[in-house]
Amino acid sequence: MPCDDRSLGFDEPDEGFFAEVAEDLQSKFKKELVLMEKEILRIKKESIPSKEALMKALPYVDFPAGGRHPGQMWKSEGYFDDVVWKGYEDSYDWLLKGGGKENVNVNEVLAQKAATLRIQLPACISPPNLHLVICSKQVAMSHLYNPLATAQQLYQNTSNNSLPVELQDSIRFFTARLTQAAGILLRLPQDITAQANVLLYRYWLVDGLMQYEYSDVSAATLYLTAKVSASPRSFRSITNVYAYLLSQSSSLTASNTPQNDPSSYYLSESAYINYRTRLLNIEGQILNALGFNTHVALPHPLAITYLQTLDAFSSAHKNGSGKAVAKKTIQYLNTALLSPQMLYLTHQPCSLAVAAIYLAAKEEGVKMPENEWWEVFDVEREELGFLVVGMRSLEGIAWKGKEIFGEKNLITRDDVMEELDKRGLASLHERSNGTGEKHR
């Protein structure tokens, strides 16, 4: 909601105030005051939909779990309140609370105003009767944060899914690796591929793993992520790349070096149209499940900034050690994208960046500050310890997947059903995928 006039105005400075300010600064101050008033008026005009209007605009239903139709999301599951609406509150908290905070003396918010209003007052001016609105820090910094999965969502995702945990981990790992391979062949920037994997895991937090073929979900997510970026890719390019990766000519499907047979990944016009239609349908389901929020903040740029802050590239370290730490840090962050532990869904980018730096510096033998330097970047010791263990656990998960599926580098729903049949669990998943949805 827009703020009311009382919380957006400035009190006129009295004559006594201007008498205390040098004449050459009076005109400069008045100009700054006019600029600030214009900025406040601009903010006043901004508004966002109310919670009720937003909920009506999205396909949310409020019935008992088990009867959801494709493309609908449960309010009772907490997804709307915990993810969609929370994202709005984090970014526009000062607008949503009906007028924001009460007027506060500028002396109390002088350090914050530059980031919120981007207007700089002369350093010598400290008027006792000048008031302004405190904008939420998230308005200026929201691009550095992600909507995180709630404990309720993580619990429901596990309890409502009757797939064994090791199979769930393998599905996420193999599909994320397929997305990474497709991004390389499509010559997409790594940040787009990374965002696609984050969106993939977010989607599977809402909908079941067995609802669609894994490669189709991967392709639809990658297409969606690239489409809203500076490097979009056509449907033809996406389908051609995935047709190749799923063919016998790809190293993902062959244990030995495969022979290149173009006929194995050729798509006829009818096959292409069917594939495209299938991906368009899944893309819509992904958008609905995510509440049309495709924002993903990555920790990679933050990690480099933190390394510079820690003087990792200074000459005090042995030659090349700073670059080696940076390279290893990025490797850890990219590896975490494949982790079925969903680290990107449970921790903010700043925490991921700090954990990767900690591991990289330890492995490269670069000495870090002796004090608890991670607290400077808003990371607690307990969170750091959890992430360090999580980032180093992917190898064990990969070996477990190899024990289950052998030398396969790519798995399908048929492979999972075959494994379930071996365990005597296939009949359950032939009827349902564990979330009340039939297989597609």
C-alpha positions as CSV (number, residue, x, y, z in Angstrom):
1,M,0.0,0.0,0.0
2,P,1.3,3.5,-0.6
3,C,2.4,5.4,2.4
4,D,0.2,8.3,3.6
5,D,1.1,11.9,3.3
6,R,2.2,12.2,6.9
7,S,5.0,9.7,6.6
8,L,6.3,11.0,3.3
9,G,6.6,14.8,3.9
10,F,9.4,17.1,5.1
11,D,8.9,19.7,7.8
12,E,9.9,23.1,6.6
13,P,13.2,24.1,8.3
14,D,12.8,27.1,10.6
15,E,14.8,30.3,10.2
16,G,16.9,29.4,13.2
17,F,18.2,26.3,11.4
18,F,19.3,28.2,8.3
19,A,20.9,30.8,10.5
20,E,23.3,28.1,11.8
21,V,24.2,27.1,8.2
22,A,26.8,29.0,6.2
23,E,25.2,31.1,3.4
24,D,27.1,29.3,0.6
25,L,25.6,26.0,1.8
26,Q,22.0,27.2,2.1
27,S,21.2,27.0,-1.6
28,K,23.0,23.7,-1.9
29,F,20.9,22.3,1.0
30,K,17.7,23.6,-0.5
31,K,18.4,21.9,-3.8
32,E,19.2,18.6,-2.0
33,L,15.9,19.0,-0.1
34,V,13.9,19.4,-3.3
35,L,15.6,16.3,-4.8
36,M,14.7,14.3,-1.7
37,E,11.1,15.5,-1.8
38,K,10.8,14.4,-5.4
39,E,12.2,11.0,-4.6
40,I,9.7,10.6,-1.8
41,L,6.9,11.5,-4.1
42,R,8.1,9.0,-6.6
43,I,8.2,6.3,-3.9
44,K,4.7,7.4,-2.7
45,K,3.3,6.6,-6.2
46,E,4.6,3.1,-6.1
47,S,2.3,0.4,-5.0
48,I,2.0,-3.4,-5.1
49,P,-1.1,-5.6,-5.2
50,S,-2.6,-6.4,-1.8
51,K,-2.3,-10.0,-0.5
52,E,-5.9,-10.8,-1.5
53,A,-5.5,-9.4,-5.0
54,L,-2.3,-11.3,-5.5
55,M,-3.8,-14.5,-4.3
56,K,-6.8,-14.1,-6.6
57,A,-4.5,-13.5,-9.6
58,L,-2.6,-16.8,-9.0
59,P,-4.2,-20.3,-9.2
60,Y,-4.3,-21.0,-5.5
61,V,-7.0,-23.2,-4.0
62,D,-7.9,-23.9,-0.4
63,F,-9.1,-27.5,-0.3
64,P,-7.7,-30.5,1.7
65,A,-4.5,-31.9,0.3
66,G,-4.9,-34.7,-2.2
67,G,-7.3,-33.1,-4.6
68,R,-5.1,-30.5,-6.3
69,H,-5.5,-30.1,-10.0
70,P,-2.5,-29.5,-12.4
71,G,-1.2,-26.0,-12.1
72,Q,-2.8,-25.3,-8.7
73,M,-1.1,-24.7,-5.4
74,W,-2.3,-25.2,-1.9
75,K,-2.7,-22.3,0.4
76,S,-2.9,-24.9,3.2
77,E,0.6,-26.1,2.3
78,G,1.9,-22.8,3.3
79,Y,3.6,-22.1,0.0
80,F,1.8,-18.9,-0.7
81,D,2.4,-17.4,2.7
82,D,5.9,-18.8,3.2
83,V,7.4,-18.2,-0.3
84,V,5.3,-16.0,-2.6
85,W,3.9,-13.5,-0.1
86,K,7.1,-13.5,2.0
87,G,9.0,-12.5,-1.1
88,Y,6.8,-9.4,-1.4
89,E,7.0,-8.6,2.3
90,D,10.8,-8.9,2.3
91,S,11.1,-6.4,-0.6
92,Y,8.2,-4.1,0.2
93,D,7.8,-4.4,3.9
94,W,7.7,-0.6,4.4
95,L,4.9,-0.3,1.9
96,L,2.8,-3.3,3.1
97,K,2.5,-2.1,6.6
98,G,0.3,0.8,5.7
99,G,2.5,3.8,5.8
100,G,5.9,2.4,6.9
101,K,7.7,3.6,10.0
102,E,7.0,6.8,11.7
103,N,9.0,9.8,10.8
104,V,12.5,9.6,12.3
105,N,15.1,12.3,12.8
106,V,17.6,12.2,10.0
107,N,20.5,11.9,12.4
108,E,19.3,8.4,13.3
109,V,19.1,7.2,9.7
110,L,22.0,9.2,8.0
111,A,24.0,6.0,7.4
112,Q,21.0,4.2,5.8
113,K,19.6,6.9,3.6
114,A,22.3,6.7,0.9
115,A,21.5,3.1,0.2
116,T,17.7,3.6,0.3
117,L,17.2,7.0,-1.4
118,R,20.6,7.3,-3.2
119,I,20.7,11.0,-2.3
120,Q,23.6,12.5,-0.5
121,L,23.3,15.4,1.9
122,P,26.2,17.8,2.6
123,A,28.2,16.3,5.4
124,C,28.0,19.4,7.6
125,I,24.2,19.6,7.6
126,S,22.3,17.9,10.4
127,P,18.9,19.6,10.7
128,P,17.1,18.7,13.9
129,N,13.7,19.0,12.4
130,L,14.2,17.3,9.0
131,H,12.2,14.0,8.7
132,L,12.2,11.3,6.0
133,V,10.9,7.8,5.4
134,I,13.1,4.8,6.2
135,C,12.9,2.5,3.3
136,S,13.5,-1.2,4.0
137,K,17.0,-2.4,3.3
138,Q,15.6,-5.2,1.2
139,V,14.3,-2.7,-1.4
140,A,17.9,-1.9,-2.3
141,M,19.5,-5.2,-1.5
142,S,16.7,-7.7,-2.5
143,H,18.7,-8.7,-5.6
144,L,21.3,-10.3,-3.3
145,Y,18.8,-12.5,-1.4
146,N,16.8,-15.6,-2.4
147,P,13.4,-16.8,-1.1
148,L,14.3,-19.8,1.0
149,A,12.5,-23.1,1.6
150,T,10.7,-23.2,4.9
151,A,11.0,-26.1,7.4
152,Q,7.4,-27.0,6.7
153,Q,8.1,-27.3,3.0
154,L,11.1,-29.4,3.5
155,Y,9.2,-31.7,5.9
156,Q,6.2,-32.0,3.5
157,N,8.5,-32.7,0.6
158,T,10.0,-35.6,2.4
159,S,6.9,-37.0,4.2
160,N,4.6,-36.7,1.1
161,N,7.1,-38.5,-1.2
162,S,7.2,-42.2,-0.8
163,L,10.4,-42.6,-2.9
164,P,13.4,-43.8,-0.9
165,V,15.7,-40.9,0.0
166,E,18.6,-42.3,-1.9
167,L,16.5,-42.4,-5.1
168,Q,15.3,-38.8,-4.5
169,D,19.0,-37.8,-4.2
170,S,20.0,-39.6,-7.3
171,I,17.1,-38.0,-9.4
172,R,18.2,-34.5,-8.3
173,F,21.9,-35.1,-8.8
174,F,21.6,-36.8,-12.3
175,T,19.1,-34.2,-13.5
176,A,21.1,-31.2,-12.3
177,R,24.1,-32.7,-14.1
178,L,22.1,-33.1,-17.3
179,T,21.1,-29.4,-17.0
180,Q,24.8,-28.4,-16.6
181,A,25.8,-30.5,-19.7
182,A,23.0,-28.9,-21.7
183,G,24.1,-25.4,-20.7
184,I,27.6,-26.1,-21.9
185,L,26.5,-27.4,-25.3
186,L,24.1,-24.4,-25.6
187,R,27.1,-22.1,-24.8
188,L,25.1,-20.5,-22.1
189,P,26.9,-18.4,-19.4
190,Q,27.4,-20.4,-16.2
191,D,25.2,-18.1,-14.2
192,I,22.2,-19.0,-16.4
193,T,22.8,-22.7,-16.0
194,A,23.3,-22.2,-12.3
195,Q,20.0,-20.3,-12.0
196,A,18.2,-23.1,-13.9
197,N,19.4,-25.7,-11.5
198,V,18.2,-23.6,-8.5
199,L,14.8,-23.2,-10.2
200,L,14.7,-26.9,-10.9
201,Y,15.1,-27.8,-7.2
202,R,12.6,-25.1,-6.2
203,Y,10.0,-26.6,-8.5
204,W,10.6,-30.1,-7.2
205,L,10.0,-28.7,-3.7
206,V,6.4,-28.1,-4.8
207,D,5.6,-30.8,-7.3
208,G,6.5,-34.5,-7.3
209,L,9.7,-36.0,-8.7
210,M,7.8,-38.6,-10.7
211,Q,5.3,-36.2,-12.3
212,Y,7.2,-35.6,-15.5
213,E,10.2,-37.1,-17.2
214,Y,13.4,-35.7,-15.7
215,S,15.0,-34.6,-18.9
216,D,11.8,-32.7,-19.9
217,V,11.8,-30.8,-16.6
218,S,15.5,-30.0,-17.1
219,A,14.9,-28.7,-20.6
220,A,11.8,-26.6,-19.7
221,T,13.7,-25.0,-16.7
222,L,16.7,-24.2,-18.8
223,Y,14.6,-22.7,-21.5
224,L,12.6,-20.6,-19.0
225,T,15.8,-19.3,-17.3
226,A,17.5,-18.4,-20.6
227,K,14.4,-16.8,-22.0
228,V,14.3,-14.1,-19.3
229,S,18.1,-13.5,-19.4
230,A,20.3,-11.7,-21.8
231,S,21.2,-15.0,-23.6
232,P,17.9,-16.6,-24.7
233,R,17.9,-19.8,-26.7
234,S,15.3,-21.0,-29.1
235,F,13.1,-24.0,-28.6
236,R,14.8,-25.6,-31.6
237,S,18.3,-25.2,-30.0
238,I,17.0,-26.6,-26.7
239,T,15.3,-29.6,-28.2
240,N,18.3,-30.4,-30.5
241,V,20.7,-30.4,-27.6
242,Y,18.6,-32.6,-25.4
243,A,17.9,-34.9,-28.2
244,Y,21.6,-35.3,-28.6
245,L,22.3,-35.8,-24.9
246,L,19.6,-38.5,-24.7
247,S,20.8,-40.3,-27.7
248,Q,23.3,-43.2,-27.9
249,S,25.8,-40.8,-29.4
250,S,26.1,-38.9,-26.1
251,S,28.6,-39.8,-23.4
252,L,25.9,-39.5,-20.8
253,T,24.1,-42.6,-22.1
254,A,27.1,-44.7,-23.1
255,S,29.7,-46.2,-20.7
256,N,32.4,-46.2,-23.4
257,T,33.3,-43.5,-26.0
258,P,30.3,-43.5,-28.3
259,Q,30.2,-43.5,-32.1
260,N,28.7,-40.3,-33.4
261,D,25.5,-41.3,-35.3
262,P,23.5,-38.2,-36.4
263,S,20.5,-40.3,-37.1
264,S,20.2,-41.2,-33.4
265,Y,19.5,-37.6,-32.4
266,Y,17.7,-36.3,-35.5
267,L,14.3,-34.7,-34.7
268,S,11.6,-34.8,-37.4
269,E,9.3,-31.9,-37.6
270,S,6.5,-33.8,-36.0
271,A,8.8,-35.0,-33.2
272,Y,10.0,-31.4,-32.7
273,I,6.5,-30.0,-32.4
274,N,5.5,-32.7,-29.9
275,Y,8.6,-32.1,-27.9
276,R,8.0,-28.3,-27.9
277,T,4.4,-28.7,-26.9
278,R,5.4,-30.9,-24.0
279,L,8.0,-28.4,-22.8
280,L,5.6,-25.5,-23.0
281,N,3.2,-27.4,-20.8
282,I,5.9,-28.1,-18.2
283,E,7.1,-24.5,-18.4
284,G,3.7,-23.3,-17.4
285,Q,3.5,-25.8,-14.5
286,I,7.0,-24.6,-13.3
287,L,5.9,-21.0,-13.4
288,N,2.7,-21.8,-11.5
289,A,4.6,-23.8,-8.9
290,L,7.1,-21.0,-8.3
291,G,4.4,-18.3,-8.1
292,F,6.0,-16.7,-11.2
293,N,9.0,-15.7,-9.2
294,T,12.1,-16.7,-11.2
295,H,14.6,-14.5,-9.3
296,V,17.8,-16.3,-8.3
297,A,20.7,-14.6,-6.6
298,L,24.0,-16.5,-7.0
299,P,26.9,-16.4,-4.5
300,H,29.7,-16.4,-7.1
301,P,30.0,-12.6,-7.5
302,L,29.8,-12.2,-3.7
303,A,32.6,-14.8,-3.2
304,I,35.0,-12.8,-5.4
305,T,34.1,-9.6,-3.6
306,Y,34.6,-11.2,-0.2
307,L,38.0,-12.5,-1.3
308,Q,39.0,-9.0,-2.3
309,T,37.8,-7.7,1.1
310,L,40.0,-10.4,2.8
311,D,43.0,-9.4,0.7
312,A,43.3,-12.9,-0.8
313,F,44.8,-11.5,-3.9
314,S,47.5,-9.4,-2.2
315,S,51.2,-10.0,-2.7
316,A,51.6,-11.1,0.9
317,H,50.4,-14.6,-0.2
318,K,52.6,-16.8,-2.3
319,N,52.5,-16.4,-6.1
320,G,49.1,-17.4,-7.5
321,S,47.6,-18.6,-4.3
322,G,44.9,-16.0,-4.4
323,K,43.8,-17.0,-7.9
324,A,43.9,-20.6,-6.8
325,V,41.6,-19.9,-3.9
326,A,39.2,-18.0,-6.2
327,K,39.2,-20.9,-8.7
328,K,38.6,-23.5,-6.0
329,T,35.9,-21.3,-4.4
330,I,34.0,-21.2,-7.7
331,Q,34.4,-24.9,-8.1
332,Y,32.8,-25.5,-4.7
333,L,29.9,-23.2,-5.5
334,N,29.3,-25.0,-8.8
335,T,29.5,-28.4,-7.1
336,A,26.9,-27.3,-4.5
337,L,24.5,-26.6,-7.3
338,L,24.4,-30.4,-7.9
339,S,23.9,-31.3,-4.3
340,P,20.6,-33.0,-3.5
341,Q,20.8,-31.4,0.0
342,M,19.4,-28.3,-1.8
343,L,21.9,-25.9,-0.2
344,Y,20.9,-23.1,-2.5
345,L,17.3,-23.5,-1.2
346,T,18.1,-23.4,2.5
347,H,21.0,-20.8,2.7
348,Q,21.5,-17.3,1.4
349,P,24.2,-16.5,-1.1
350,C,26.4,-14.8,1.4
351,S,26.6,-18.0,3.5
352,L,27.3,-20.2,0.5
353,A,30.1,-17.8,-0.6
354,V,31.7,-17.8,2.9
355,A,31.6,-21.6,3.2
356,A,33.2,-22.0,-0.2
357,I,36.0,-19.5,0.6
358,Y,36.6,-21.3,3.9
359,L,37.1,-24.7,2.2
360,A,39.1,-23.3,-0.7
361,A,41.5,-21.4,1.6
362,K,42.0,-24.4,3.8
363,E,42.8,-26.7,0.8
364,E,45.1,-24.2,-0.8
365,G,46.9,-23.4,2.5
366,V,46.1,-19.7,2.4
367,K,46.1,-18.2,5.9
368,M,42.9,-16.3,6.7
369,P,42.4,-13.8,9.6
370,E,42.7,-15.5,13.0
371,N,39.5,-14.0,14.3
372,E,36.0,-15.2,13.3
373,W,36.1,-13.4,10.0
374,W,32.9,-15.0,8.7
375,E,30.8,-13.0,11.1
376,V,31.7,-9.9,9.2
377,F,29.7,-11.4,6.3
378,D,26.7,-12.2,8.5
379,V,27.4,-15.9,8.8
380,E,27.3,-17.8,12.1
381,R,29.7,-20.5,13.1
382,E,27.0,-23.2,13.2
383,E,25.7,-22.3,9.7
384,L,29.3,-22.3,8.4
385,G,30.0,-25.7,9.8
386,F,26.8,-27.2,8.3
387,L,27.6,-25.8,4.9
388,V,31.2,-27.0,5.0
389,V,30.0,-30.6,5.6
390,G,27.3,-30.2,3.0
391,M,29.6,-29.0,0.3
392,R,32.0,-31.9,0.9
393,S,29.3,-34.6,0.9
394,L,28.4,-34.6,-2.8
395,E,31.1,-37.2,-3.6
396,G,29.4,-39.7,-1.3
397,I,26.0,-39.1,-2.8
398,A,27.5,-39.6,-6.3
399,W,29.0,-42.9,-5.3
400,K,25.7,-44.0,-3.8
401,G,24.0,-43.2,-7.1
402,K,26.6,-45.3,-8.9
403,E,25.9,-48.2,-6.6
404,I,22.3,-48.0,-7.5
405,F,22.4,-47.3,-11.2
406,G,25.8,-48.7,-12.2
407,E,27.7,-46.8,-14.9
408,K,24.8,-44.8,-16.1
409,N,25.4,-41.1,-16.3
410,L,21.7,-40.3,-17.0
411,I,18.6,-41.8,-15.5
412,T,14.9,-41.7,-16.5
413,R,11.7,-42.5,-14.8
414,D,11.8,-46.0,-16.3
415,D,15.2,-46.6,-14.5
416,V,13.7,-45.4,-11.2
417,M,10.6,-47.6,-11.7
418,E,12.9,-50.6,-12.5
419,E,14.8,-50.0,-9.2
420,L,11.5,-49.7,-7.3
421,D,10.4,-53.0,-8.9
422,K,13.5,-54.6,-7.5
423,R,12.6,-53.3,-4.1
424,G,9.0,-54.3,-4.3
425,L,7.7,-50.7,-4.3
426,A,6.7,-50.3,-8.0
427,S,3.0,-51.0,-7.4
428,L,2.7,-48.0,-5.2
429,H,4.2,-45.7,-7.9
430,E,2.2,-47.2,-10.7
431,R,-0.9,-45.8,-9.0
432,S,0.5,-42.5,-7.9
433,N,3.7,-40.5,-7.7
434,G,3.3,-39.8,-4.0
435,T,1.6,-36.4,-4.3
436,G,-1.8,-37.5,-5.7
437,E,-0.7,-36.9,-9.3
438,K,-0.8,-39.4,-12.1
439,H,2.3,-39.9,-14.2
440,R,2.7,-38.0,-17.4
